[in-house]
Amino acid sequence: MPHVVTVVLRNDADVLLIRRSDAVGTYPGLWGGVSGYVEGAPEDAVDDARRELSEETGIDTEDAALVRAGDPLHVVDDETDREWTVHPFLFETSSREVTPNAELADWEWVQPPAMFDRKTVPELWETYRRVAPTVESIRGDESHGAAFLSIRALEVLRDEAAAIVSSGDHTDAWDTLAAVARELRDARPGMAVVQNRVNRAMYEADSTPESVREATSRVIRDALDADDDAASHATDLLSTLDDGPVATLSRSGTVTTALSAADRPLLVAESRPGGEGVATAESFAEMGRNVTLTTDAALAHVAAENDVSAALVGADTVFSDSSVVNKVGTRTLSLVARREGFPLYVVAAADKVSTDDEFSPESRPESDLYDGDASLTVENPLFDRTPADLVAGVVTESGVVDADEVQRLADERREWQKWDG
């Protein structure tokens, strides 16, 4: 039985669908993902996935990061008397430029539920679902920022609604979707943006799965625009400051976008636990930027020695008193900024404003820090809370907002909670 790979290539919240040309031996004219035969051992199918991605789309595999491999799927097509095993892979790319080979008749970037509106190769939706985000993947993700995870949460809700619409069985559909929405809200209690964006989608929907699919798709588009606009305002703000290095930590997509557009030297802290600051520093270095990577413990010393002009960080939550929850180490950086006389700005879409004042540090396992036998208390939080007086400004899609505006944003997001009683 043949083995094939199917690559789901994602950019933001869209995936690449391709229409197969007459040059392919099977299913010409139908829509699918990037695919091809496994030429070696099935356990090495990721190599075939990378080869097909490069050959069919012209996208350099160094510009497409492997996100996850899904469980193999056995497919039987009774109409053509064919059966095969699909090995699904999810890759992520920052580019939408496609250079097609002869196997592609057409291509389009779409949100995945568009698969239901087209004639596709067998089991394309199920292939996608095997690498799509889940409540569990969102709960366990320690390397991405809150904005990124909020989009993934909306995708989970959207995909569940789309599957119900496609099935035609709407029995208890609203109850099912409401349960998924609640699970998503609870998955990351320290990330207000996940809760707010899920709440908004459910608030704007009515009791039908069709409306949930439409609302989540709309909120995804608005969320991506808001994150980009906040980053643009942050870039503009940095352009008004001295030309010295900008300090940052962790891995915020919004911060990355802002700093990518600002031609400034960068100082990046490693950001334990997780150490995702290392990957952040590497990505900027690969862009040709002047980057210094340091340990969290050495950040104060290195910042003082390098005449840092500003710090720019993301936020997982902004409370109504304008205090900020972000990756642990942010409060330390804010104190360094106060001591050394440079401003610390937080860039975050308005959806990160919390509707309550409950802080969740989301502590990591004690054994990650200490697995010895001594009788001691271990504190290993993932997040800390930075007081408002240590933050020079919160930059949203509307620009820098004051305390009154933060309070108004919190009130607006409390209204979205009313879908759940």
N, C-alpha and C positions, 0 to 999 in steps of 0.2 A: 504494500500500500504506500503511495507516495506521501511525502511530507512536504509541506509548503510553509513559508513564512508570510505573515501579513503585518505590515508596519502601519500603525496609527501614528501619524505625524501631527503634533499639536503645536499651534502658535496662539498664544493667549488662550482663548476659549474655543477656538475653531480647530478643526482637523482637515487634513487634505483628503478629498475624495477625487479619484481619477476614473475616467471612463475608458474602458479597455478598447483598444483599436482592433482592426481586423488582422493585425500582425500577430496577435496572441492566439494560441491554440485552443483556449477554452474561454467561454463566456464573453465573446466580443460584443461590444456595445453596452455592456452592463457596468455599473459603478462599483468600485471597490476601493481597497487601500493599496498601497505599494506592496506588491507580492511577487513571489517567485519560488522555485523549487529549492529544497534543501539539498545541497550537493554533497555534503559530508555527513558526519554523525548528527543525529537529531539534537543531542545535548550541546552541540556547537552551533545551533541554528542562528544565534545572534550574529555570527559572522556573515551568514547568508542574508540576514536582514540588513546589515550595513551595506553589503554589496548591492542589493537590489535598490536600496534607498539612493545610493550614489548613481547607479546606472539609469534608473528611471526618472529621477528628478534633477540630477546634477547637483544636489546639495551635498557639500563636503561633510563627511561623517564627523569631522571634528567640530562642525557647527551644529550638530544634532546630538543632544545628550540622551542617553538611554535612561528612561524613568523607571520602567519596570517590564518584566517579562510575565506574561499570563500563562495560566495552565493550558496545555495543549487541548485542542477541541477536535473531536472526531466528527467529520461531516459526511453525510450520506445524501446524495442527490438521486432520488429514484427516477426522475424524469430522464436523466442522461446515463443512469446506471454507473455513476461514479462515486467513489468514496476516497477520502484522504484525511490527513491529520494537519490541522492548522496550528502553527506556533505563533501566538500573537505577541507583539512588542509595541510598547509606547515610547516614542522618541519626542523630544521637545526641541524646537528651533526658534531662533529669534528672527529668522528671515522667511518671507513668503515668495521669494524668487524661485521659480521652477524652470529648469531647462529640460524639457521632455525628450525622451527617446521615442523610437517608433512604436512602442507599446502603449503610449498614451494618446488617445484621441482628443481628450479634453480633461480639464481639472478645475477644481473649485475649492476654496476654503469656506467651510460651513460649520455651524454647530452640529454635533453628531446626530440629533434627532432628524435632521434632513435626510438621513438614510431611509426613513420611513416613506419619504415622498418621492423616491426614485426606484428604478429597477436595479437591484443590486445582485452581486454574486451571493450564493447561498450562505446563510448564517453570518452575514457581515455584522449585524447588530450584536449578536452574541459574542463574536470575536472582539468587538470593541469593548463590550461590558467586562471582558476578562482582564482588561488593562485600565479600565476607567477608574476614577477615584471612588472611594467608598468611605463610609463613616469611620471604619477602622484605619484606613490609610491617613485620614485627616487627623484622627486622634493620636496616631503614633509618629507624625511628622515633626521632627525636631530641627530640621535644616532650613525650612522656608518661613517667610514672614507671614503676618496675619492677613495682609491683602491677598497674597497668593492663595492662602488656604480658604479665604472667603469665597473666591471664585470656584475653587474645587468643591466647596460645600454646596454652592448653588448648582453646580453641574450634577451632583448626586441627586438633588431634589428634582431638577429638570429631567434627568434621565428616567427617574422613577415615574414621573408624570407622563413622559412620552411613551414609556412601555405600557402603561395602563391604557392610554389613548389607543395605541396600536392593537392591544388585545381585544378591544371592544367590550370588555367586561368591566363596568364601572361600579360593581357592587362594593360598597364600603370604600370607595376610592378616596374620598376626602379623609376618612379616618386613617387610612393607610398613609397618605401623604402627610397628614398632621403628625403622625407618629415618627416618620422619617425626619420631618422638620425639627421636632423636639430633640431627637437624637443628635442631629447636627448642631443645634444650639448648645447642647450639653457636652459635645465632644471636646471643645476647647474653651473652658470657662473663663480663661484669662484674656480671650480675644473678643472684644465687644463687636468688632466688625463682622465676625462670623454670625453672631446672634442678630445684629441689626439687619444685615442683608437678607438673611433667611426670613426674618420677621417681615421685612418690607415686601418680599415676594408673596408671602402668604396673605398679608394684609391687602395687597392690590389684586389678588385673585378672588374669584368667587368659589363656589363649592364644586366646581368641575375640574377634572384633571387637565382639560384643554387650557383652561385659564391659568393653571399653575405652570404648565409648560410655557405659555406665552409670557407670564409675569417673570419667571426666572430668567428667560432669555433676555428680556428687556432690562432687568436689574443687572445682569452680567454686563451688558453693553454699557450701561450707565456707570457701573463700578469701574470698568477699565478706563473709561473716559475720565472719571474723577481722579483715579490714581495718577494718570498721565498729566492732568492739569495741575495737581498738587506738586508733582515733580517739577513741572515747568516753572511754577512760581518759586520753588526753592532754588532752582538754577538762577533765576533772575535775582533773587535775594543775595546769593553768593557773589554775584558779579559786582555788587556794591561794596564789598568788603576788601580788605587788604589781600595781597596776592600770596600770602603764606599758605602752608598746608591746611587741609581740612581733615579733621579727625572723625572717625566713625567706628562702628562695631557691628557685629552680627551680620545678618543677610536680609536686608529689606529691599524688595523689588522697587519700591518707590524711591528710596534713597539711591539705589544703583542707577536708576534712570536719571535722577537729578545730577548725580556726580559724573555720569557719562557725558553729559552735555556741558559740564563745567571743566575748563582746562586748568585744573589745579593739582598740585602735589597732594598726595593722600597719605594719611597715617591711619592704619587699620589695626584694631586690637583683635587678638585671636578669638575671643568670645567663648570662653568655656562657661558651662558645659556644652559640648557639641563641637566647639571649635570651628563653626562655620565662617568665622572671619577669615580663616586661612583661604578658603575657596573664594571668598569675596576679593581678597587681595590678589590672588592668582588671576581672577578674571579681569581685573583692572590692568594688571601687568601685561596680560596678553593683548590688551588694547594699545599697549605702548605707553601707558601712563607711568609717572614717577610715583612709586608706591613704597612705603615703609610698613612692614608688618612687625608688630611687637606683641609681647605677652600682656595679659591683663594687668599683671602685677607691676610691669615696667611702664605702663601707660603714662602715669603722672610724670615720671622722669623724662621720658622721650618727648612728651608734648612740650614740656618746659624747655628742653634743649633745642627743639626745632621751631620755636616761635609760631605755634599753631595760630591761625587767624580765626577759626570757627570750628564748631563741631556740628555735624548733621547726622541725626539718627531718625529711625522710624519709631513707630509706636504700635503696640498691640491694643492698647486702650488709652483713651483720654477721658479722665473723669470730669464731672461737671464743675469741680473746683480748679480745673486746668492742670492738675497733677497728671503725670504720665506713667503708664506701665509699659515697660519694654524689656528686652533681654537684659538679664542681670549683668551689671557692669555699667549700665547707663547712669545710675545715680552716682557712681564713682566718677565717671567722666564729667558729669555736671559739676561736681565739687572741684575737680581739676580745672574746669573752665572758669569757675568763680575765682579760684586762687590765682590762675595765670592771666585772668582778665580778657578772655575771649568768650563770645556768645555761644550758647548751645541752642540750636533750633531743632524742633521736631517737625518732620514732614509726615502728614497723615491725612487721608481723605476724611471728610466729615463723618462718615459712617463708623469711624473708630471712637466716636464720642459715646461714652457709656450712659445707660439709663439708670444705673444705680451706683453705689459707692463700694461695692464688694470687690476686694482685691484677692485674686487667686494667684499665688506664686508658682503653682504647678511644679511642686518639688520633684526632682529626679530621684531615682533609687539611691539610698544611702551607700550601697555597695559600690556605686560608681566612683565614690570619693574615698571610702574607707571600708576595707573588708577584714580588718584585723580583729583581735580578741579583746582589746581594751574596752572598758566600760566608759563610753563617752557619747555625747550627743552630736549627731551629724546634721548640718544644715546644707542642703544642696538645691537651692531654688533655681528655677529656670528664668523667672522674671523678678524685677524689682520695681519700686515705685519712686519716682522722682518728684519732689514737691514743685509746685508751680513757680515759686520764687527763684528756682534754679534754672528755669526754662526761659530763654529770651523771647520765644514766640512759637506758636503752633501754626504751621503752614498747611492750609487745606486747598482744595480746588478753587476756593474763593479768595485765596491769599492768606495773609496773617490775620488770625481772628483773635478778638479780645474775650475777656471772661464772660461778658454778657452774651456774646454770640455762641460761646460754648454751651452756656446754659440753655439758650434757645434751641440749639441742635439736640441737646439731650431731651428736651420736652417733645420735640418733633418725633424722635425715635421711640419715646414712650407710647405715643399714639399707635405706632406700628405693632406694638405688643398686643393690641386689643383683639387681633384675630383669634387669640388663644384664650379668650374669656377674661 
